[in-house]
């Protein structure tokens, strides 16, 4: 099928993410990354997307041309499914790229964390400073999950948030309602967003539990690091 051939030739998401992150982050100090996290996050997302679109156009056209050269025609239904699969894949890749960026910059900033930790049926992306520390002192730990958009994940997030004192949701979703933000507050959830999103949406800007990445580091994670003494 067309999409299988396209998928086998387009650069993997990890490959594109690593290429862009290496180009943008190499040579930057921890202070530079931390102080400009929002802008760097936006830049990395845009560059990863731009590179993918270039590859998508080139390889997509080559895939179609190759089929036409070999068979002389493409059925409409197959072409329709091809473009639908590409669209769905693009959305999935965007979410994975966002999660990759958050993880990569946490590593560059040398923040300790455990991944893939199951906590009472919940599975946050990161447990800081570690799974073992959380098991001993859950109220002094931080749970961090990265979700580009929330949509149907809201119930999952609330479930995870009830497992710890500090729960932080990194996102670039601009469509979280005022009521959802209030619900988040009731469940001890902070939304962590780029500065540009925080400042451009009125009910984000006035909500105390919607904070920028820079605020997250300065007022939550860095003070916790001092307590953890790691």
MDAnalysis code that builds the backbone (N, CA, C; Angstrom):
import MDAnalysis as mda
import numpy as np

u = mda.Universe.empty(690, n_residues=230, atom_resindex=np.repeat(np.arange(230), 3), trajectory=True)
u.add_TopologyAttr("name", ["N", "CA", "C"] * 230)
u.add_TopologyAttr("resid", np.arange(1, 231))
u.add_TopologyAttr("resname", ["UNK", "UNK", "UNK", "UNK", "UNK", "UNK", "UNK", "UNK", "UNK", "UNK", "UNK", "UNK", "UNK", "UNK", "UNK", "UNK", "UNK", "UNK", "UNK", "UNK", "UNK", "UNK", "UNK", "UNK", "UNK", "UNK", "UNK", "UNK", "UNK", "UNK", "UNK", "UNK", "UNK", "UNK", "UNK", "UNK", "UNK", "UNK", "UNK", "UNK", "UNK", "UNK", "UNK", "UNK", "UNK", "UNK", "UNK", "UNK", "UNK", "UNK", "UNK", "UNK", "UNK", "UNK", "UNK", "UNK", "UNK", "UNK", "UNK", "UNK", "UNK", "UNK", "UNK", "UNK", "UNK", "UNK", "UNK", "UNK", "UNK", "UNK", "UNK", "UNK", "UNK", "UNK", "UNK", "UNK", "UNK", "UNK", "UNK", "UNK", "UNK", "UNK", "UNK", "UNK", "UNK", "UNK", "UNK", "UNK", "UNK", "UNK", "UNK", "UNK", "UNK", "UNK", "UNK", "UNK", "UNK", "UNK", "UNK", "UNK", "UNK", "UNK", "UNK", "UNK", "UNK", "UNK", "UNK", "UNK", "UNK", "UNK", "UNK", "UNK", "UNK", "UNK", "UNK", "UNK", "UNK", "UNK", "UNK", "UNK", "UNK", "UNK", "UNK", "UNK", "UNK", "UNK", "UNK", "UNK", "UNK", "UNK", "UNK", "UNK", "UNK", "UNK", "UNK", "UNK", "UNK", "UNK", "UNK", "UNK", "UNK", "UNK", "UNK", "UNK", "UNK", "UNK", "UNK", "UNK", "UNK", "UNK", "UNK", "UNK", "UNK", "UNK", "UNK", "UNK", "UNK", "UNK", "UNK", "UNK", "UNK", "UNK", "UNK", "UNK", "UNK", "UNK", "UNK", "UNK", "UNK", "UNK", "UNK", "UNK", "UNK", "UNK", "UNK", "UNK", "UNK", "UNK", "UNK", "UNK", "UNK", "UNK", "UNK", "UNK", "UNK", "UNK", "UNK", "UNK", "UNK", "UNK", "UNK", "UNK", "UNK", "UNK", "UNK", "UNK", "UNK", "UNK", "UNK", "UNK", "UNK", "UNK", "UNK", "UNK", "UNK", "UNK", "UNK", "UNK", "UNK", "UNK", "UNK", "UNK", "UNK", "UNK", "UNK", "UNK", "UNK", "UNK", "UNK", "UNK", "UNK", "UNK", "UNK", "UNK", "UNK", "UNK", "UNK", "UNK", "UNK", "UNK"])
u.atoms.positions = np.array([
    [0.836, -1.205, 0.000],
    [0.000, 0.000, 0.000],
    [0.871, 1.257, 0.000],
    [0.266, 2.335, -0.454],
    [1.029, 3.577, -0.578],
    [1.604, 4.050, 0.749],
    [0.782, 4.045, 1.807],
    [1.249, 4.604, 3.075],
    [2.388, 3.786, 3.664],
    [2.338, 2.462, 3.524],
    [3.410, 1.627, 4.063],
    [4.746, 1.983, 3.409],
    [4.710, 2.212, 2.104],
    [5.948, 2.582, 1.409],
    [6.411, 3.966, 1.843],
    [5.472, 4.894, 1.944],
    [5.801, 6.246, 2.400],
    [6.426, 6.197, 3.792],
    [5.799, 5.459, 4.698],
    [6.253, 5.387, 6.083],
    [7.647, 4.785, 6.191],
    [7.963, 3.845, 5.322],
    [9.280, 3.193, 5.378],
    [10.404, 4.108, 4.922],
    [10.049, 5.181, 4.210],
    [11.082, 6.058, 3.654],
    [11.175, 7.420, 4.335],
    [10.104, 7.861, 4.966],
    [10.137, 9.171, 5.627],
    [10.988, 9.066, 6.895],
    [11.750, 10.104, 7.232],
    [12.569, 10.047, 8.461],
    [11.699, 9.794, 9.686],
    [12.182, 8.990, 10.614],
    [11.427, 8.720, 11.834],
    [11.316, 9.994, 12.666],
    [10.331, 9.999, 13.546],
    [10.131, 11.165, 14.406],
    [11.351, 11.394, 15.294],
    [11.891, 10.310, 15.857],
    [13.072, 10.438, 16.714],
    [14.242, 11.025, 15.942],
    [14.399, 10.570, 14.709],
    [15.504, 11.073, 13.889],
    [15.389, 12.576, 13.675],
    [14.199, 13.045, 13.309],
    [14.000, 14.474, 13.090],
    [14.174, 15.261, 14.387],
    [13.617, 14.731, 15.480],
    [13.708, 15.422, 16.768],
    [15.156, 15.554, 17.223],
    [15.907, 14.487, 17.100],
    [17.311, 14.523, 17.527],
    [18.139, 15.455, 16.655],
    [17.832, 15.458, 15.379],
    [18.560, 16.330, 14.466],
    [18.330, 17.796, 14.823],
    [17.071, 18.163, 15.023],
    [16.727, 19.554, 15.337],
    [17.220, 19.942, 16.727],
    [17.018, 19.072, 17.718],
    [17.440, 19.400, 19.082],
    [18.947, 19.567, 19.162],
    [19.665, 18.722, 18.431],
    [21.122, 18.856, 18.421],
    [21.558, 20.184, 17.839],
    [20.892, 20.585, 16.774],
    [21.247, 21.841, 16.110],
    [20.913, 23.050, 16.975],
    [19.791, 23.008, 17.686],
    [19.346, 24.170, 18.453],
    [19.952, 24.227, 19.852],
    [20.094, 23.074, 20.504],
    [20.518, 23.063, 21.906],
    [22.027, 22.977, 22.103],
    [22.740, 22.402, 21.142],
    [24.185, 22.247, 21.309],
    [24.858, 23.606, 21.494],
    [25.661, 23.701, 22.540],
    [26.380, 24.940, 22.826],
    [25.663, 25.863, 23.779],
    [24.394, 25.598, 24.046],
    [23.649, 26.436, 24.989],
    [23.893, 25.956, 26.416],
    [24.073, 26.898, 27.322],
    [24.260, 26.556, 28.724],
    [22.915, 26.213, 29.359],
    [22.974, 25.613, 30.540],
    [21.737, 25.296, 31.260],
    [20.960, 26.576, 31.558],
    [21.670, 27.634, 31.901],
    [21.008, 28.895, 32.227],
    [20.286, 29.468, 31.003],
    [20.907, 29.341, 29.843],
    [20.282, 29.840, 28.614],
    [19.026, 29.042, 28.278],
    [19.091, 27.732, 28.435],
    [17.927, 26.892, 28.144],
    [16.805, 27.173, 29.130],
    [17.149, 27.232, 30.397],
    [16.132, 27.426, 31.428],
    [15.480, 28.805, 31.316],
    [16.287, 29.817, 31.066],
    [15.759, 31.179, 31.002],
    [14.964, 31.472, 29.743],
    [15.146, 30.654, 28.704],
    [14.432, 30.872, 27.435],
    [13.684, 29.619, 27.001],
    [13.245, 28.853, 27.969],
    [12.634, 27.556, 27.688],
    [11.442, 27.692, 26.752],
    [10.569, 28.653, 27.023],
    [9.361, 28.824, 26.206],
    [9.708, 29.085, 24.747],
    [10.628, 30.003, 24.503],
    [11.009, 30.344, 23.127],
    [11.707, 29.181, 22.434],
    [12.572, 28.487, 23.164],
    [13.283, 27.351, 22.582],
    [12.310, 26.225, 22.247],
    [11.345, 25.999, 23.135],
    [10.324, 24.990, 22.886],
    [9.556, 25.310, 21.607],
    [9.115, 26.554, 21.474],
    [8.390, 26.963, 20.266],
    [9.251, 26.783, 19.023],
    [10.512, 27.189, 19.110],
    [11.413, 27.094, 17.970],
    [11.636, 25.647, 17.556],
    [11.858, 24.781, 18.528],
    [12.105, 23.374, 18.216],
    [10.881, 22.731, 17.579],
    [9.712, 23.016, 18.122],
    [8.488, 22.452, 17.532],
    [8.315, 22.902, 16.091],
    [8.513, 24.185, 15.843],
    [8.340, 24.720, 14.496],
    [9.342, 24.112, 13.516],
    [10.591, 23.966, 13.945],
    [11.614, 23.431, 13.063],
    [11.385, 21.951, 12.766],
    [10.983, 21.199, 13.775],
    [10.693, 19.773, 13.561],
    [9.544, 19.626, 12.571],
    [8.518, 20.458, 12.730],
    [7.362, 20.399, 11.842],
    [7.740, 20.800, 10.417],
    [8.549, 21.850, 10.293],
    [8.982, 22.302, 8.968],
    [9.761, 21.208, 8.250],
    [10.675, 20.562, 8.946],
    [11.487, 19.518, 8.327],
    [10.635, 18.321, 7.936],
    [9.642, 18.004, 8.781],
    [8.772, 16.890, 8.443],
    [7.948, 17.209, 7.199],
    [7.409, 18.428, 7.099],
    [6.593, 18.798, 5.940],
    [7.406, 18.705, 4.648],
    [8.661, 19.109, 4.708],
    [9.526, 19.004, 3.525],
    [9.703, 17.543, 3.121],
    [9.984, 16.699, 4.117],
    [10.168, 15.276, 3.832],
    [8.861, 14.657, 3.349],
    [7.755, 15.050, 3.964],
    [6.452, 14.509, 3.588],
    [6.132, 14.818, 2.131],
    [6.351, 16.059, 1.721],
    [6.052, 16.453, 0.346],
    [6.929, 15.697, -0.649],
    [8.210, 15.629, -0.360],
    [9.152, 14.986, -1.278],
    [8.871, 13.488, -1.408],
    [8.768, 12.813, -0.267],
    [8.601, 11.359, -0.297],
    [7.182, 10.981, -0.706],
    [6.205, 11.800, -0.332],
    [4.836, 11.547, -0.760],
    [4.707, 11.611, -2.275],
    [5.326, 12.612, -2.872],
    [5.280, 12.739, -4.332],
    [6.015, 11.580, -5.001],
    [7.166, 11.223, -4.440],
    [7.922, 10.094, -5.010],
    [7.131, 8.799, -4.925],
    [6.405, 8.613, -3.829],
    [5.595, 7.409, -3.656],
    [4.502, 7.325, -4.709],
    [3.832, 8.442, -4.950],
    [2.768, 8.483, -5.956],
    [3.340, 8.293, -7.357],
    [4.439, 8.982, -7.638],
    [5.061, 8.873, -8.963],
    [5.498, 7.446, -9.253],
    [6.052, 6.794, -8.238],
    [6.524, 5.424, -8.414],
    [5.368, 4.485, -8.738],
    [4.243, 4.652, -8.048],
    [3.078, 3.812, -8.324],
    [2.559, 4.043, -9.749],
    [2.489, 5.299, -10.149],
    [2.000, 5.620, -11.481],
    [2.926, 5.060, -12.559],
    [4.212, 5.113, -12.279],
    [5.178, 4.597, -13.250],
    [5.060, 3.080, -13.393],
    [4.780, 2.417, -12.299],
    [4.720, 0.952, -12.320],
    [3.378, 0.405, -12.801],
    [2.281, 1.103, -12.460],
    [0.958, 0.565, -12.789],
    [0.158, 1.456, -13.732],
    [0.526, 2.713, -13.834],
    [-0.182, 3.623, -14.731],
    [-1.396, 4.294, -14.117],
    [-1.811, 3.859, -12.918],
    [-2.976, 4.491, -12.295],
    [-3.019, 4.198, -10.799],
    [-3.792, 5.034, -10.077],
    [-4.032, 4.827, -8.644],
    [-5.531, 4.951, -8.415],
    [-6.104, 3.979, -7.731],
    [-7.525, 4.053, -7.398],
    [-7.780, 5.229, -6.452],
    [-8.916, 5.908, -6.650],
    [-9.256, 7.067, -5.818],
    [-9.306, 6.693, -4.342],
    [-9.932, 5.571, -4.008],
    [-10.067, 5.172, -2.608],
    [-8.717, 4.967, -1.938],
    [-7.781, 4.393, -2.693],
    [-6.457, 4.186, -2.118],
    [-5.747, 5.516, -1.887],
    [-5.917, 6.441, -2.822],
    [-5.303, 7.760, -2.670],
    [-5.931, 8.507, -1.490],
    [-7.241, 8.370, -1.329],
    [-7.938, 9.004, -0.217],
    [-7.433, 8.458, 1.119],
    [-7.289, 7.133, 1.209],
    [-6.780, 6.508, 2.430],
    [-5.337, 6.917, 2.690],
    [-4.571, 7.091, 1.626],
    [-3.169, 7.494, 1.738],
    [-3.051, 8.854, 2.412],
    [-3.823, 9.824, 1.928],
    [-3.745, 11.168, 2.498],
    [-4.321, 11.212, 3.916],
    [-5.346, 10.408, 4.182],
    [-5.903, 10.344, 5.536],
    [-4.880, 9.775, 6.504],
    [-4.178, 8.726, 6.098],
    [-3.157, 8.111, 6.956],
    [-2.015, 9.078, 7.222],
    [-1.634, 9.840, 6.215],
    [-0.568, 10.830, 6.381],
    [-1.009, 11.899, 7.384],
    [-2.241, 12.352, 7.275],
    [-2.769, 13.363, 8.190],
    [-2.789, 12.851, 9.618],
    [-3.264, 11.638, 9.823],
    [-3.315, 11.059, 11.168],
    [-1.915, 10.862, 11.729],
    [-0.991, 10.428, 10.891],
    [0.388, 10.228, 11.325],
    [1.035, 11.550, 11.716],
    [0.731, 12.597, 10.975],
    [1.310, 13.911, 11.257],
    [0.886, 14.407, 12.639],
    [-0.384, 14.192, 12.988],
    [-0.882, 14.604, 14.309],
    [-0.210, 13.804, 15.418],
    [-0.075, 12.506, 15.201],
    [0.567, 11.649, 16.198],
    [2.021, 12.042, 16.384],
    [2.700, 12.333, 15.289],
    [4.104, 12.727, 15.358],
    [4.270, 14.048, 16.096],
    [3.333, 14.973, 15.920],
    [3.412, 16.271, 16.598],
    [3.351, 16.083, 18.106],
    [2.459, 15.199, 18.571],
    [2.376, 14.924, 20.004],
    [3.632, 14.283, 20.535],
    [4.172, 13.333, 19.791],
    [5.400, 12.652, 20.212],
    [6.584, 13.611, 20.216],
    [6.613, 14.536, 19.255],
    [7.702, 15.504, 19.192],
    [7.677, 16.422, 20.413],
    [6.490, 16.839, 20.824],
    [6.363, 17.692, 22.011],
    [6.905, 16.966, 23.239],
    [6.531, 15.705, 23.398],
    [7.004, 14.915, 24.535],
    [8.524, 14.729, 24.468],
    [9.049, 14.524, 23.261],
    [10.496, 14.376, 23.092],
    [11.223, 15.636, 23.543],
    [10.710, 16.803, 23.146],
    [11.355, 18.073, 23.478],
    [11.413, 18.272, 24.987],
    [10.295, 18.014, 25.662],
    [10.263, 18.179, 27.117],
    [11.296, 17.265, 27.765],
    [11.332, 16.016, 27.346],
    [12.279, 15.057, 27.922],
    [13.724, 15.468, 27.643],
    [13.991, 15.860, 26.414],
    [15.349, 16.229, 26.027],
    [15.848, 17.424, 26.826],
    [14.998, 18.398, 27.050],
    [15.444, 19.582, 27.775],
    [15.559, 19.319, 29.277],
    [14.742, 18.424, 29.818],
    [14.931, 18.024, 31.217],
    [16.299, 17.364, 31.392],
    [16.674, 16.551, 30.423],
    [17.987, 15.892, 30.477],
    [19.099, 16.923, 30.380],
    [18.962, 17.853, 29.440],
    [19.991, 18.883, 29.260],
    [20.134, 19.749, 30.508],
    [19.031, 19.952, 31.223],
    [19.059, 20.759, 32.440],
    [19.458, 19.940, 33.664],
    [19.664, 18.644, 33.456],
    [20.150, 17.724, 34.495],
    [19.187, 17.601, 35.672],
    [17.886, 17.606, 35.370],
    [16.899, 17.324, 36.397],
    [16.702, 15.809, 36.489],
    [16.740, 15.241, 37.682],
    [16.594, 13.793, 37.835],
    [15.125, 13.372, 37.711],
    [14.888, 12.257, 37.045],
    [13.516, 11.767, 36.935],
    [13.508, 10.284, 36.598],
    [12.381, 9.657, 36.894],
    [12.123, 8.282, 36.485],
    [10.986, 8.302, 35.475],
    [11.037, 7.367, 34.528],
    [9.993, 7.271, 33.506],
    [9.231, 5.959, 33.645],
    [8.087, 5.928, 32.968],
    [7.297, 4.695, 32.886],
    [6.989, 4.113, 34.263],
    [6.669, 4.969, 35.203],
    [6.344, 4.529, 36.561],
    [4.824, 4.433, 36.692],
    [4.323, 3.282, 37.115],
    [2.888, 3.099, 37.316],
    [2.568, 3.372, 38.778],
    [1.664, 4.311, 39.006],
    [1.311, 4.718, 40.372],
    [-0.187, 4.529, 40.556],
    [-0.556, 3.464, 41.225],
    [-1.968, 3.208, 41.470],
    [-2.798, 3.166, 40.209],
    [-2.252, 2.599, 39.151],
    [-2.964, 2.519, 37.890],
    [-2.718, 3.703, 36.977],
    [-2.147, 4.784, 37.507],
    [-1.823, 5.967, 36.710],
    [-0.381, 5.879, 36.217],
    [-0.110, 6.541, 35.103],
    [1.227, 6.457, 34.521],
    [1.674, 7.826, 34.011],
    [2.118, 8.701, 34.919],
    [2.638, 10.007, 34.491],
    [3.916, 9.821, 33.683],
    [4.250, 10.793, 32.849],
    [5.454, 10.673, 32.033],
    [6.724, 10.660, 32.875],
    [6.756, 11.545, 33.884],
    [7.977, 11.674, 34.690],
    [7.645, 11.792, 36.174],
    [8.424, 11.091, 36.975],
    [8.349, 11.216, 38.425],
    [9.668, 11.818, 38.878],
    [9.608, 12.983, 39.507],
    [10.815, 13.660, 39.967],
    [10.860, 13.679, 41.486],
    [12.003, 13.385, 42.108],
    [13.282, 13.108, 41.453],
    [13.457, 11.652, 41.005],
    [12.665, 10.724, 41.560],
    [12.826, 9.318, 41.192],
    [11.636, 8.514, 41.698],
    [11.501, 7.323, 41.191],
    [10.443, 6.428, 41.655],
    [10.642, 6.080, 43.128],
    [11.879, 5.781, 43.502],
    [12.156, 5.391, 44.879],
    [11.835, 6.517, 45.847],
    [12.201, 7.746, 45.467],
    [11.914, 8.895, 46.325],
    [10.407, 9.074, 46.474],
    [9.685, 8.886, 45.383],
    [8.232, 9.022, 45.442],
    [7.616, 7.990, 46.379],
    [8.120, 6.750, 46.311],
    [7.584, 5.704, 47.180],
    [7.816, 6.027, 48.653],
    [8.911, 6.725, 48.937],
    [9.223, 7.078, 50.324],
    [8.555, 8.386, 50.744],
    [8.519, 9.372, 49.831],
    [7.988, 10.698, 50.168],
    [7.113, 11.234, 49.025],
    [5.946, 10.649, 48.845],
    [5.088, 11.083, 47.725],
    [4.682, 12.550, 47.793],
    [4.507, 13.096, 48.992],
    [4.080, 14.488, 49.112],
    [5.187, 15.478, 48.794],
    [6.415, 15.004, 48.714],
    [7.538, 15.893, 48.401],
    [8.039, 15.654, 46.974],
    [7.316, 14.856, 46.211],
    [7.714, 14.554, 44.837],
    [6.893, 15.384, 43.852],
    [7.345, 15.383, 42.605],
    [6.646, 16.097, 41.547],
    [6.327, 15.121, 40.422],
    [5.083, 15.138, 39.984],
    [4.678, 14.362, 38.812],
    [4.523, 15.334, 37.650],
    [5.110, 14.976, 36.516],
    [5.053, 15.832, 35.330],
    [4.621, 14.999, 34.131],
    [3.614, 15.476, 33.451],
    [3.149, 14.817, 32.231],
    [3.127, 15.836, 31.101],
    [3.546, 15.407, 29.915],
    [3.568, 16.287, 28.745],
    [2.504, 15.833, 27.745],
    [1.538, 16.681, 27.491],
    [0.479, 16.396, 26.534],
    [0.283, 17.622, 25.647],
    [0.578, 17.473, 24.387],
    [0.458, 18.606, 23.464],
    [-0.950, 19.191, 23.496],
    [-1.950, 18.317, 23.451],
    [-3.343, 18.720, 23.616],
    [-3.997, 17.773, 24.616],
    [-5.054, 18.227, 25.262],
    [-5.663, 17.434, 26.328],
    [-6.799, 16.551, 25.820],
    [-7.815, 17.135, 25.228],
    [-8.938, 16.397, 24.672],
    [-9.479, 15.376, 25.663],
    [-9.489, 14.103, 25.255],
    [-10.110, 13.077, 26.089],
    [-9.226, 12.628, 27.238],
    [-8.039, 13.192, 27.376],
    [-7.103, 12.748, 28.413],
    [-7.387, 13.390, 29.770],
    [-8.380, 14.253, 29.857],
    [-8.605, 15.013, 31.074],
    [-8.835, 14.115, 32.278],
    [-9.647, 13.077, 32.123],
    [-9.941, 12.173, 33.241],
    [-8.673, 11.454, 33.696],
    [-7.848, 11.036, 32.752],
    [-6.581, 10.376, 33.085],
    [-5.691, 11.301, 33.900],
    [-5.652, 12.564, 33.524],
    [-4.806, 13.544, 34.201],
    [-5.259, 13.752, 35.644],
    [-6.571, 13.856, 35.848],
    [-7.105, 14.040, 37.191],
    [-6.774, 12.833, 38.067],
    [-6.864, 11.638, 37.490],
    [-6.530, 10.415, 38.232],
    [-5.076, 10.430, 38.676],
    [-4.193, 10.808, 37.778],
    [-2.765, 10.867, 38.104],
    [-2.500, 11.930, 39.163],
    [-3.190, 13.064, 39.052],
    [-2.937, 14.187, 39.953],
    [-3.253, 13.849, 41.397],
    [-4.189, 12.956, 41.612],
    [-4.579, 12.606, 42.970],
    [-3.548, 11.737, 43.686],
    [-2.476, 11.370, 42.977],
    [-1.471, 10.480, 43.554],
    [-0.309, 11.222, 44.204],
    [-0.247, 12.524, 44.050],
    [0.897, 13.268, 44.592],
    [0.481, 14.685, 44.954],
    [1.330, 15.352, 45.709],
    [1.047, 16.723, 46.115],
    [1.276, 17.696, 44.960],
    [2.324, 17.459, 44.175],
    [2.644, 18.373, 43.092],
    [2.473, 17.713, 41.737],
    [1.460, 18.133, 40.978],
    [1.239, 17.571, 39.646],
    [1.263, 18.697, 38.627],
    [2.094, 18.528, 37.610],
    [2.281, 19.575, 36.613],
    [2.051, 18.990, 35.221],
    [1.229, 19.670, 34.459],
    [0.868, 19.228, 33.120],
    [1.440, 20.194, 32.096],
    [2.460, 19.755, 31.380],
    [3.055, 20.585, 30.338],
    [2.225, 20.432, 29.061],
    [1.813, 21.551, 28.492],
    [0.958, 21.496, 27.308],
    [1.100, 22.776, 26.493],
    [0.646, 22.707, 25.246],
    [0.529, 23.925, 24.436],
    [-0.911, 24.067, 23.952],
    [-1.822, 23.381, 24.632],
    [-3.233, 23.429, 24.286],
    [-3.807, 24.805, 24.628],
    [-4.377, 25.474, 23.636],
    [-4.952, 26.805, 23.836],
    [-6.456, 26.756, 24.083],
    [-7.009, 25.548, 24.166],
    [-8.462, 25.419, 24.238],
    [-8.956, 24.841, 25.564],
    [-8.145, 24.916, 26.605],
    [-8.599, 24.475, 27.917],
    [-9.538, 25.549, 28.461],
    [-10.733, 25.140, 28.794],
    [-11.745, 26.117, 29.218],
    [-11.467, 26.647, 30.623],
    [-12.115, 27.746, 30.942],
    [-11.989, 28.329, 32.273],
    [-12.477, 27.345, 33.337],
    [-13.533, 26.611, 33.013],
    [-14.068, 25.634, 33.948],
    [-13.094, 24.471, 34.159],
    [-12.453, 24.032, 33.099],
    [-11.462, 22.958, 33.224],
    [-10.264, 23.398, 34.067],
    [-9.849, 24.631, 33.889],
    [-8.735, 25.151, 34.681],
    [-9.125, 25.197, 36.153],
    [-10.371, 25.555, 36.429],
    [-10.857, 25.559, 37.813],
    [-10.861, 24.131, 38.369],
    [-11.322, 23.168, 37.570],
    [-11.291, 21.768, 37.991],
    [-9.863, 21.317, 38.267],
    [-8.941, 21.750, 37.416],
    [-7.534, 21.406, 37.599],
    [-7.040, 21.907, 38.948],
    [-7.414, 23.131, 39.290],
    [-7.014, 23.708, 40.565],
    [-7.533, 22.878, 41.731],
    [-8.770, 22.417, 41.622],
    [-9.374, 21.623, 42.696],
    [-8.661, 20.284, 42.894],
    [-8.002, 19.814, 41.841],
    [-7.275, 18.540, 41.926],
    [-5.752, 18.741, 42.018],
    [-5.336, 19.951, 42.371],
    [-3.913, 20.266, 42.580],
    [-3.094, 20.150, 41.301],
    [-3.689, 20.529, 40.187],
    [-2.997, 20.439, 38.899],
    [-2.584, 21.830, 38.425],
    [-1.298, 21.956, 38.100],
    [-0.788, 23.157, 37.438],
    [-0.647, 22.871, 35.943],
    [-1.108, 23.787, 35.114],
    [-0.840, 23.720, 33.688],
    [0.419, 24.534, 33.415],
    [1.370, 23.933, 32.740],
    [2.633, 24.601, 32.431],
    [2.675, 24.848, 30.926],
    [2.740, 26.107, 30.534],
    [2.641, 26.476, 29.119],
    [3.735, 27.477, 28.756],
    [4.015, 27.655, 27.464],
    [4.944, 28.709, 27.060],
    [4.417, 30.087, 27.465],
    [5.326, 31.004, 27.681],
    [4.949, 32.358, 28.096],
    [3.960, 32.984, 27.116],
    [4.175, 32.779, 25.818],
    [3.312, 33.395, 24.809],
    [1.865, 32.949, 24.961],
    [1.637, 31.691, 25.307],
    [0.275, 31.193, 25.500],
    [-0.309, 31.733, 26.798],
    [0.480, 31.713, 27.854],
    [0.037, 32.248, 29.150],
    [-0.453, 33.683, 29.006],
    [0.288, 34.503, 28.280],
    [-0.020, 35.925, 28.196],
    [-1.099, 36.266, 27.172],
    [-1.313, 35.398, 26.196],
    [-2.231, 35.743, 25.102],
    [-3.672, 35.313, 25.342],
    [-3.915, 34.456, 26.338],
    [-5.273, 33.984, 26.614],
    [-5.678, 34.499, 27.991],
    [-6.721, 35.298, 28.042],
    [-7.056, 36.024, 29.269],
    [-7.257, 35.104, 30.468],
    [-8.053, 34.038, 30.311],
    [-8.320, 33.215, 31.490],
    [-7.128, 32.338, 31.851],
    [-6.174, 32.161, 30.945],
    [-4.905, 31.526, 31.300],
    [-4.074, 32.505, 32.132],
    [-4.031, 33.752, 31.673],
    [-3.161, 34.750, 32.295],
    [-3.592, 35.086, 33.714],
    [-4.893, 34.981, 33.995],
    [-5.388, 35.331, 35.323],
    [-5.482, 34.130, 36.268],
    [-5.271, 32.930, 35.739],
    [-5.371, 31.723, 36.573],
    [-4.043, 31.465, 37.284],
    [-4.087, 31.319, 38.600],
    [-2.851, 31.128, 39.362],
    [-2.215, 29.772, 39.079],
    [-3.015, 28.788, 38.629],
    [-2.468, 27.452, 38.386],
    [-2.108, 27.215, 36.920],
    [-2.096, 28.278, 36.127],
    [-1.523, 28.217, 34.779],
    [-0.240, 29.023, 34.822],
    [0.882, 28.342, 34.674],
    [2.178, 28.994, 34.835],
    [3.060, 28.741, 33.614],
    [4.064, 29.574, 33.439],
    [5.010, 29.390, 32.347],
    [6.054, 28.342, 32.737],
    [6.762, 27.845, 31.757],
    [7.840, 26.897, 32.039],
    [8.896, 27.542, 32.934],
    [9.177, 28.813, 32.660],
    [10.181, 29.501, 33.452],
    [9.751, 29.612, 34.911],
    [8.472, 29.860, 35.136],
    [7.930, 29.905, 36.490],
    [8.021, 28.528, 37.149],
    [7.739, 27.501, 36.394],
    [7.809, 26.126, 36.906],
    [9.206, 25.822, 37.442],
    [10.220, 26.195, 36.683],
    [11.593, 25.944, 37.134],
    [11.949, 26.780, 38.356],
    [11.680, 28.074, 38.264],
    [12.118, 28.999, 39.312],
    [11.383, 28.802, 40.633],
    [10.093, 28.580, 40.570],
    [9.296, 28.567, 41.796],
    [8.860, 27.189, 42.275],
    [9.078, 26.166, 41.475],
    [8.639, 24.833, 41.878],
    [9.761, 23.791, 41.808],
    [10.346, 23.630, 40.634],
    [11.331, 22.563, 40.483],
    [12.664, 22.881, 41.148],
    [13.181, 24.078, 40.962],
    [14.465, 24.425, 41.579],
    [14.409, 24.413, 43.110],
    [13.358, 24.967, 43.740],
    [13.257, 24.839, 45.194],
    [13.157, 23.381, 45.643],
    [12.484, 22.552, 44.854],
    [12.389, 21.129, 45.201],
    [13.766, 20.470, 45.117],
    [14.555, 20.868, 44.138],
    [15.906, 20.307, 43.998],
    [16.734, 20.585, 45.243],
    [16.556, 21.764, 45.816],
    [17.294, 22.105, 47.048],
    [16.846, 21.217, 48.209],
    [15.555, 20.949, 48.270],
    [15.045, 20.059, 49.322],
    [15.538, 18.634, 49.127],
    [15.548, 18.198, 47.880],
    [15.952, 16.821, 47.601],
    [17.440, 16.603, 47.857],
    [18.228, 17.701, 47.706],
    [19.683, 17.635, 47.937],
    [20.330, 16.515, 47.135],
    [20.017, 16.532, 45.834],
    [20.569, 15.507, 44.941],
    [21.739, 16.067, 44.149],
])
